[in-house]
Amino acid sequence: MSTQPDNAMTHDVGAQDANERIASQLEPREVGGRYYNGYWQQEYEVLHINDKPDGWRSWEMTVRWADGRETTHGTAWDPKRDRVIAQPPQPDVTIVSIGRLHDEDEGEWADVLQRATIALDLRRHFRDPHALSVDLRQLTAHDQVVRDTVMGTAGVREVLAATALQVQGYLAGPTAAPLTVVTQCAGGRHRAATTAMALRAVIAGDVEEAAAYGLADAAQQFADRDLVVHLIHRDLDKDVVDR
């Protein structure tokens, strides 16, 4: 017999119903895809999808129309009038940064550790900028000083270079399959996000960007691979967790 409280079960069912409703309204649309809106009779590209917007909407997306305008709205897919122009290419490698203090949060990437091919846990071996400096606490990997602090930590570059070699090994295997690499820290705003950004530059073969992280040599090995690499920050923009 389950010991789960009835209200928890109701919450889980309600969340599942909400996710299914959002998925049915989005239908085939994905970030990077191009579609035709039959009502406005225009093509558009999906730039961003937000399933937790502020306000009354349960989801919204930002699109760029054929005339260059960008708008944000929550218009449901109409299979009778809308159509797919081009779906985005499926990633060879998806890199997801997470903060383990947010593991109870719901969302598309809530169970990403269960799907991970490679998972890096940075919590114990590498110092936390959150604890290192009060000045860094409210900043994130969007800020250069945070990236410099993380990448300046002894051992971080070696771990990332070794992870890139792991990715090469998996890609060389006889069975073609997409990879998911997860970087983990406590809050998801500093260590995990910075190392995910660095890995994306390396595996995408972007030598110039990787050089900013001190990983140009590692990126050079991927320079001619033309891999499709997606970068997801699950928790980067969430509020600071008091701890």
VMD Tcl script that draws the C-alpha trace (Angstrom):
set ca {
  {0.00 0.00 0.00}
  {1.34 3.42 -0.91}
  {2.21 5.78 1.94}
  {2.15 8.81 -0.33}
  {-0.32 11.44 1.00}
  {-3.49 11.89 -1.04}
  {-2.72 15.58 -1.58}
  {0.72 14.68 -3.03}
  {-0.91 12.23 -5.42}
  {-3.42 14.88 -6.47}
  {-0.57 17.34 -7.03}
  {1.33 14.84 -9.22}
  {-1.77 14.12 -11.34}
  {-2.51 17.82 -11.68}
  {1.07 18.57 -12.78}
  {0.95 15.74 -15.31}
  {-2.35 17.02 -16.73}
  {-0.89 20.54 -17.01}
  {2.21 19.25 -18.83}
  {0.07 17.24 -21.24}
  {-2.11 20.28 -21.92}
  {0.94 22.44 -22.66}
  {2.38 19.76 -24.94}
  {-0.89 19.48 -26.86}
  {-1.00 23.26 -27.37}
  {2.62 23.43 -28.48}
  {2.28 20.32 -30.64}
  {5.28 19.97 -33.03}
  {6.88 23.35 -32.29}
  {10.42 23.39 -30.91}
  {13.05 26.06 -30.40}
  {14.90 26.55 -33.68}
  {12.05 25.20 -35.82}
  {10.25 27.12 -38.56}
  {6.48 26.96 -38.96}
  {3.61 28.50 -40.93}
  {0.75 30.20 -39.11}
  {-2.43 29.71 -41.14}
  {-4.32 32.51 -39.43}
  {-1.71 35.21 -40.04}
  {-0.42 33.49 -43.18}
  {3.21 34.01 -42.22}
  {6.23 31.88 -41.46}
  {7.97 32.22 -38.11}
  {10.90 30.77 -36.18}
  {10.55 29.74 -32.54}
  {13.23 31.52 -30.47}
  {12.23 30.54 -26.93}
  {9.57 28.50 -25.13}
  {8.75 29.29 -21.49}
  {6.57 26.85 -19.55}
  {6.62 28.94 -16.35}
  {5.91 32.55 -17.41}
  {4.88 35.29 -15.02}
  {1.20 36.08 -15.19}
  {-1.89 34.09 -16.12}
  {-0.48 32.09 -19.03}
  {0.59 28.48 -18.46}
  {3.18 28.80 -21.25}
  {4.37 31.25 -23.88}
  {6.85 31.37 -26.74}
  {8.89 34.05 -28.43}
  {8.97 33.93 -32.21}
  {10.55 35.83 -35.09}
  {8.18 36.41 -38.01}
  {9.15 36.52 -41.67}
  {9.10 40.32 -41.60}
  {11.63 40.40 -38.76}
  {9.23 41.24 -35.92}
  {9.65 39.37 -32.63}
  {6.58 38.71 -30.48}
  {5.77 36.67 -27.39}
  {2.44 34.90 -27.13}
  {0.70 31.66 -26.14}
  {-1.22 30.74 -29.29}
  {-2.09 27.05 -29.50}
  {-1.13 25.00 -32.54}
  {-3.98 24.63 -35.03}
  {-3.51 21.41 -37.04}
  {-6.14 22.52 -39.56}
  {-4.32 25.72 -40.54}
  {-0.74 25.54 -39.27}
  {2.09 23.46 -40.72}
  {5.74 22.60 -40.18}
  {8.25 24.25 -42.49}
  {11.42 22.79 -40.94}
  {12.12 21.11 -37.61}
  {15.42 21.89 -35.86}
  {18.16 19.28 -36.22}
  {18.27 16.79 -33.39}
  {21.31 17.29 -31.14}
  {24.24 14.91 -31.16}
  {25.07 16.07 -27.63}
  {22.86 17.83 -25.09}
  {24.60 19.51 -22.15}
  {22.42 20.31 -19.14}
  {23.56 22.29 -16.09}
  {21.60 21.75 -12.88}
  {21.61 22.76 -9.23}
  {20.91 19.85 -6.94}
  {19.11 22.12 -4.47}
  {16.38 22.40 -7.13}
  {15.90 18.65 -7.64}
  {12.35 18.81 -6.29}
  {11.28 21.40 -8.85}
  {9.08 20.23 -11.69}
  {9.83 20.67 -15.36}
  {11.09 19.01 -18.51}
  {14.57 18.38 -17.08}
  {13.55 17.32 -13.57}
  {14.71 13.72 -14.20}
  {17.74 14.56 -16.33}
  {20.17 12.63 -14.09}
  {18.28 9.46 -14.88}
  {18.85 10.11 -18.60}
  {22.46 11.24 -18.34}
  {25.19 9.49 -20.32}
  {27.88 11.40 -18.42}
  {27.30 13.24 -15.13}
  {29.84 15.55 -13.49}
  {29.33 16.33 -9.81}
  {31.25 19.49 -8.94}
  {29.90 20.00 -5.43}
  {32.59 18.50 -3.20}
  {35.84 18.78 -5.15}
  {35.58 22.37 -6.40}
  {34.94 25.42 -4.25}
  {31.58 27.13 -4.43}
  {31.65 30.80 -5.52}
  {28.45 31.23 -3.51}
  {30.40 30.49 -0.32}
  {33.68 31.97 -1.52}
  {32.51 35.56 -1.80}
  {29.38 37.50 -0.87}
  {30.00 39.65 -3.95}
  {29.63 36.60 -6.21}
  {26.51 35.25 -4.51}
  {24.00 37.28 -6.51}
  {25.93 36.87 -9.78}
  {25.72 33.95 -12.21}
  {27.70 32.35 -15.01}
  {26.42 35.17 -17.22}
  {29.02 37.33 -15.42}
  {32.67 37.16 -16.47}
  {33.98 37.27 -12.91}
  {32.03 34.09 -12.08}
  {33.35 32.29 -15.15}
  {36.89 33.38 -14.33}
  {36.54 32.19 -10.75}
  {35.21 28.77 -11.73}
  {37.67 28.17 -14.55}
  {40.53 29.39 -12.37}
  {39.88 26.61 -9.87}
  {42.63 23.98 -9.94}
  {41.50 20.83 -11.71}
  {38.40 22.16 -13.46}
  {39.97 22.42 -16.91}
  {41.49 18.95 -16.61}
  {38.10 17.47 -15.71}
  {36.43 19.18 -18.66}
  {39.15 18.09 -21.09}
  {38.75 14.51 -19.83}
  {34.97 14.78 -20.24}
  {35.46 15.88 -23.85}
  {37.54 12.73 -24.40}
  {34.69 10.68 -22.92}
  {32.28 12.28 -25.39}
  {34.64 11.38 -28.23}
  {34.72 7.80 -27.02}
  {30.94 7.49 -26.90}
  {30.57 9.05 -30.35}
  {33.10 6.55 -31.74}
  {31.01 3.61 -30.56}
  {29.31 1.29 -33.07}
  {25.79 2.41 -32.08}
  {24.81 5.94 -33.00}
  {22.85 7.54 -30.16}
  {22.54 11.06 -28.77}
  {24.47 11.86 -25.59}
  {23.36 13.79 -22.54}
  {26.05 15.36 -20.36}
  {24.98 16.80 -17.00}
  {27.03 19.23 -14.92}
  {25.96 19.54 -11.28}
  {26.58 21.95 -8.44}
  {24.49 23.14 -5.48}
  {22.47 26.06 -6.85}
  {23.12 25.71 -10.58}
  {24.12 29.35 -11.01}
  {27.94 29.19 -10.92}
  {29.98 25.99 -11.28}
  {27.52 23.84 -13.20}
  {26.50 26.62 -15.61}
  {30.06 27.78 -16.30}
  {31.40 24.29 -16.98}
  {28.41 23.53 -19.20}
  {29.16 26.65 -21.25}
  {32.80 25.62 -21.55}
  {31.89 22.08 -22.61}
  {29.48 23.38 -25.23}
  {32.24 25.48 -26.78}
  {34.63 22.52 -26.78}
  {32.27 19.88 -28.20}
  {30.83 22.30 -30.78}
  {34.40 22.82 -31.99}
  {34.25 26.56 -31.34}
  {37.99 27.04 -30.75}
  {37.78 30.80 -30.27}
  {35.09 30.58 -27.58}
  {36.76 27.59 -25.93}
  {39.98 29.58 -25.69}
  {38.20 32.00 -23.35}
  {37.83 29.04 -20.97}
  {41.41 27.87 -21.47}
  {40.28 24.85 -23.51}
  {41.29 25.70 -27.07}
  {43.32 22.50 -27.49}
  {40.38 20.34 -26.39}
  {38.05 22.15 -28.83}
  {40.49 21.71 -31.73}
  {39.79 17.97 -31.67}
  {36.12 18.71 -32.46}
  {36.68 21.54 -34.94}
  {35.77 19.52 -38.04}
  {33.05 17.34 -36.51}
  {30.11 19.73 -37.12}
  {28.27 18.29 -34.12}
  {24.90 19.71 -33.14}
  {25.24 20.64 -29.46}
  {22.37 21.92 -27.34}
  {22.99 23.75 -24.07}
  {20.30 23.78 -21.38}
  {20.55 25.61 -18.07}
  {17.87 24.12 -15.86}
  {18.45 26.32 -12.82}
  {20.78 29.17 -13.83}
  {18.13 31.88 -13.68}
  {16.41 30.70 -10.50}
  {16.64 32.65 -7.25}
  {19.57 32.23 -4.90}
  {18.94 29.46 -2.38}
  {19.65 30.42 1.24}
  {22.08 27.97 2.78}
}
mol new
graphics top color blue
foreach p $ca { graphics top sphere $p radius 0.5 }
foreach p [lrange $ca 0 end-1] q [lrange $ca 1 end] { graphics top cylinder $p $q radius 0.2 }
display resetview
